[in-house]
Amino acid sequence: RVDDYFCNFRYITANTDNEEQSFPLPKAFNTHVEELNLDALIQTADNLRMNESSKMESFELLCDHKEKFRDEIEFIWRFARAYGDMYELSTNAQEKKHYANIGKTLGEKAITRAPMNGHCHLWYAVLCGYVSEFEGLQNKINYGYRFKVFLDIKNVLL
């Protein structure tokens, strides 16, 4: 699975020559993974996300718990949102494309499982917008239409 690939690695961008550049490290090096219940996980991930500098930590936390909560809708849409955050944090076009595509797939899963949850529609719409950045004109138009439709649905539901 594609999301397994990105969750099993950590990524930090170095901005200068004197900063250490850290490329993806296997998750196995993350030896301490605190087991949280779903409510505690959601609360922690949401709180981390409030601070721009902690969005990656929120993403990593969700990655660490993806197997346990992969069928929980409140987890799924937040995981999609976290992929959107990683898209925004990344400066590499290929990484952006991967984060956008994985997040969009999670957004589709969320909408399928919870069609009346506005957050699912919101993050699917946002991720469609991100995916469109890497598409040709016809697909940009299609994703633009999806973006509008799913934001309209979100507006009705939230």
C-alpha positions as a Markdown table, in Angstrom:
| # | Residue | x | y | z |
|---|---|---|---|---|
| 1 | Arg | 0.0 | 0.0 | 0.0 |
| 2 | Val | 1.2 | 3.5 | -0.9 |
| 3 | Asp | 0.4 | 5.0 | 2.5 |
| 4 | Asp | 2.6 | 2.3 | 4.2 |
| 5 | Tyr | 5.6 | 3.6 | 2.2 |
| 6 | Phe | 5.3 | 7.2 | 3.4 |
| 7 | Cys | 4.3 | 6.4 | 7.0 |
| 8 | Asn | 7.2 | 4.1 | 7.4 |
| 9 | Phe | 9.6 | 7.0 | 6.8 |
| 10 | Arg | 10.3 | 10.4 | 8.3 |
| 11 | Tyr | 11.2 | 13.4 | 6.2 |
| 12 | Ile | 12.8 | 16.7 | 7.2 |
| 13 | Thr | 14.0 | 19.3 | 4.7 |
| 14 | Ala | 17.3 | 21.0 | 5.3 |
| 15 | Asn | 17.4 | 24.6 | 4.2 |
| 16 | Thr | 21.1 | 25.4 | 4.5 |
| 17 | Asp | 24.4 | 23.6 | 4.0 |
| 18 | Asn | 25.1 | 23.7 | 7.7 |
| 19 | Glu | 21.8 | 22.1 | 8.7 |
| 20 | Glu | 21.8 | 18.3 | 8.7 |
| 21 | Gln | 19.6 | 16.9 | 6.0 |
| 22 | Ser | 17.5 | 14.0 | 7.2 |
| 23 | Phe | 16.1 | 11.7 | 4.6 |
| 24 | Pro | 13.5 | 9.1 | 5.4 |
| 25 | Leu | 14.3 | 6.9 | 8.3 |
| 26 | Pro | 12.7 | 3.5 | 8.8 |
| 27 | Lys | 9.9 | 3.6 | 11.3 |
| 28 | Ala | 11.6 | 0.8 | 13.2 |
| 29 | Phe | 13.9 | 3.4 | 14.6 |
| 30 | Asn | 11.0 | 5.1 | 16.3 |
| 31 | Thr | 11.2 | 2.7 | 19.3 |
| 32 | His | 8.7 | 4.4 | 21.5 |
| 33 | Val | 5.1 | 4.5 | 20.2 |
| 34 | Glu | 2.7 | 5.4 | 22.9 |
| 35 | Glu | -0.5 | 3.4 | 22.6 |
| 36 | Leu | -3.5 | 5.8 | 22.7 |
| 37 | Asn | -7.2 | 5.2 | 22.5 |
| 38 | Leu | -9.0 | 6.9 | 19.6 |
| 39 | Asp | -10.2 | 9.9 | 21.5 |
| 40 | Ala | -6.8 | 10.6 | 23.0 |
| 41 | Leu | -5.2 | 10.1 | 19.6 |
| 42 | Ile | -7.6 | 12.5 | 17.9 |
| 43 | Gln | -7.2 | 15.1 | 20.7 |
| 44 | Thr | -3.4 | 14.9 | 20.5 |
| 45 | Ala | -3.3 | 15.0 | 16.7 |
| 46 | Asp | -5.7 | 18.0 | 16.6 |
| 47 | Asn | -3.7 | 19.9 | 19.2 |
| 48 | Leu | -0.4 | 19.3 | 17.5 |
| 49 | Arg | -1.8 | 20.5 | 14.2 |
| 50 | Met | -2.7 | 23.9 | 15.7 |
| 51 | Asn | 1.0 | 24.7 | 15.7 |
| 52 | Glu | 2.5 | 25.0 | 12.2 |
| 53 | Ser | 5.8 | 23.5 | 13.4 |
| 54 | Ser | 4.1 | 20.4 | 14.8 |
| 55 | Lys | 2.1 | 19.3 | 11.8 |
| 56 | Met | 4.7 | 16.8 | 10.9 |
| 57 | Glu | 4.6 | 15.4 | 14.4 |
| 58 | Ser | 0.8 | 15.1 | 14.1 |
| 59 | Phe | 1.3 | 13.2 | 10.8 |
| 60 | Glu | 3.8 | 10.9 | 12.3 |
| 61 | Leu | 1.5 | 10.2 | 15.3 |
| 62 | Leu | -1.3 | 9.2 | 12.9 |
| 63 | Cys | 1.1 | 7.0 | 10.9 |
| 64 | Asp | 2.1 | 5.2 | 14.1 |
| 65 | His | -1.5 | 4.3 | 14.8 |
| 66 | Lys | -2.8 | 3.7 | 11.3 |
| 67 | Glu | -3.2 | -0.1 | 11.6 |
| 68 | Lys | -5.1 | 0.2 | 14.9 |
| 69 | Phe | -7.6 | 2.8 | 13.7 |
| 70 | Arg | -7.6 | 2.4 | 10.0 |
| 71 | Asp | -11.4 | 1.7 | 10.0 |
| 72 | Glu | -12.4 | 4.6 | 12.3 |
| 73 | Ile | -13.9 | 7.5 | 10.3 |
| 74 | Glu | -12.6 | 10.1 | 12.7 |
| 75 | Phe | -9.1 | 8.8 | 12.2 |
| 76 | Ile | -9.4 | 8.4 | 8.4 |
| 77 | Trp | -10.4 | 12.0 | 7.6 |
| 78 | Arg | -7.7 | 13.3 | 10.0 |
| 79 | Phe | -5.2 | 11.1 | 8.3 |
| 80 | Ala | -6.2 | 12.5 | 4.9 |
| 81 | Arg | -5.9 | 16.0 | 6.4 |
| 82 | Ala | -2.4 | 15.1 | 7.7 |
| 83 | Tyr | -1.4 | 14.1 | 4.2 |
| 84 | Gly | -2.6 | 17.5 | 3.0 |
| 85 | Asp | -0.4 | 19.1 | 5.7 |
| 86 | Met | 2.6 | 17.1 | 4.5 |
| 87 | Tyr | 1.8 | 18.3 | 0.9 |
| 88 | Glu | 1.9 | 21.9 | 2.2 |
| 89 | Leu | 5.1 | 21.3 | 4.2 |
| 90 | Ser | 7.0 | 19.6 | 1.4 |
| 91 | Thr | 9.1 | 21.5 | -1.1 |
| 92 | Asn | 9.7 | 18.6 | -3.4 |
| 93 | Ala | 7.3 | 18.2 | -6.3 |
| 94 | Gln | 7.4 | 14.4 | -6.4 |
| 95 | Glu | 6.7 | 14.3 | -2.6 |
| 96 | Lys | 3.9 | 16.7 | -3.0 |
| 97 | Lys | 2.3 | 14.6 | -5.7 |
| 98 | His | 2.6 | 11.4 | -3.6 |
| 99 | Tyr | 1.2 | 13.1 | -0.4 |
| 100 | Ala | -1.7 | 14.6 | -2.5 |
| 101 | Asn | -2.5 | 11.2 | -4.1 |
| 102 | Ile | -2.4 | 9.2 | -0.9 |
| 103 | Gly | -4.5 | 11.8 | 0.9 |
| 104 | Lys | -7.0 | 11.9 | -1.9 |
| 105 | Thr | -7.4 | 8.1 | -1.7 |
| 106 | Leu | -7.9 | 8.3 | 2.0 |
| 107 | Gly | -10.5 | 11.1 | 1.4 |
| 108 | Glu | -12.4 | 8.8 | -1.0 |
| 109 | Lys | -12.3 | 6.1 | 1.6 |
| 110 | Ala | -13.6 | 8.5 | 4.2 |
| 111 | Ile | -16.5 | 9.7 | 2.0 |
| 112 | Thr | -17.5 | 6.2 | 1.1 |
| 113 | Arg | -17.6 | 5.2 | 4.8 |
| 114 | Ala | -19.2 | 8.4 | 6.1 |
| 115 | Pro | -21.1 | 10.2 | 3.3 |
| 116 | Met | -22.8 | 12.5 | 5.9 |
| 117 | Asn | -19.5 | 13.7 | 7.5 |
| 118 | Gly | -18.7 | 17.2 | 6.2 |
| 119 | His | -15.0 | 16.9 | 7.3 |
| 120 | Cys | -14.6 | 14.0 | 4.9 |
| 121 | His | -15.9 | 16.1 | 2.0 |
| 122 | Leu | -13.8 | 19.1 | 3.0 |
| 123 | Trp | -10.5 | 17.2 | 3.0 |
| 124 | Tyr | -11.3 | 15.2 | -0.1 |
| 125 | Ala | -12.0 | 18.5 | -1.9 |
| 126 | Val | -8.8 | 20.1 | -0.7 |
| 127 | Leu | -6.8 | 17.0 | -1.7 |
| 128 | Cys | -8.4 | 17.0 | -5.2 |
| 129 | Gly | -7.2 | 20.6 | -5.5 |
| 130 | Tyr | -3.7 | 19.5 | -4.6 |
| 131 | Val | -3.8 | 16.5 | -7.0 |
| 132 | Ser | -4.9 | 18.8 | -9.8 |
| 133 | Glu | -1.6 | 20.7 | -9.6 |
| 134 | Phe | 0.1 | 17.8 | -11.3 |
| 135 | Glu | -2.5 | 17.0 | -13.9 |
| 136 | Gly | -3.1 | 18.0 | -17.5 |
| 137 | Leu | -5.8 | 20.6 | -18.5 |
| 138 | Gln | -8.7 | 18.1 | -18.8 |
| 139 | Asn | -8.0 | 16.5 | -15.4 |
| 140 | Lys | -7.5 | 19.9 | -13.8 |
| 141 | Ile | -11.0 | 20.8 | -15.0 |
| 142 | Asn | -12.4 | 17.5 | -13.6 |
| 143 | Tyr | -10.7 | 18.0 | -10.3 |
| 144 | Gly | -11.8 | 21.6 | -10.2 |
| 145 | Tyr | -15.4 | 20.4 | -10.6 |
| 146 | Arg | -14.9 | 17.8 | -7.8 |
| 147 | Phe | -13.4 | 20.5 | -5.6 |
| 148 | Lys | -16.5 | 22.7 | -6.0 |
| 149 | Val | -19.0 | 19.8 | -5.6 |
| 150 | Phe | -17.4 | 18.4 | -2.5 |
| 151 | Leu | -17.0 | 21.9 | -0.9 |
| 152 | Asp | -20.7 | 22.5 | -1.5 |
| 153 | Ile | -21.5 | 19.3 | 0.2 |
| 154 | Lys | -19.3 | 20.2 | 3.1 |
| 155 | Asn | -21.1 | 23.5 | 3.4 |
| 156 | Val | -24.4 | 21.7 | 3.7 |
| 157 | Leu | -23.2 | 19.2 | 6.2 |
| 158 | Leu | -21.1 | 21.4 | 8.5 |
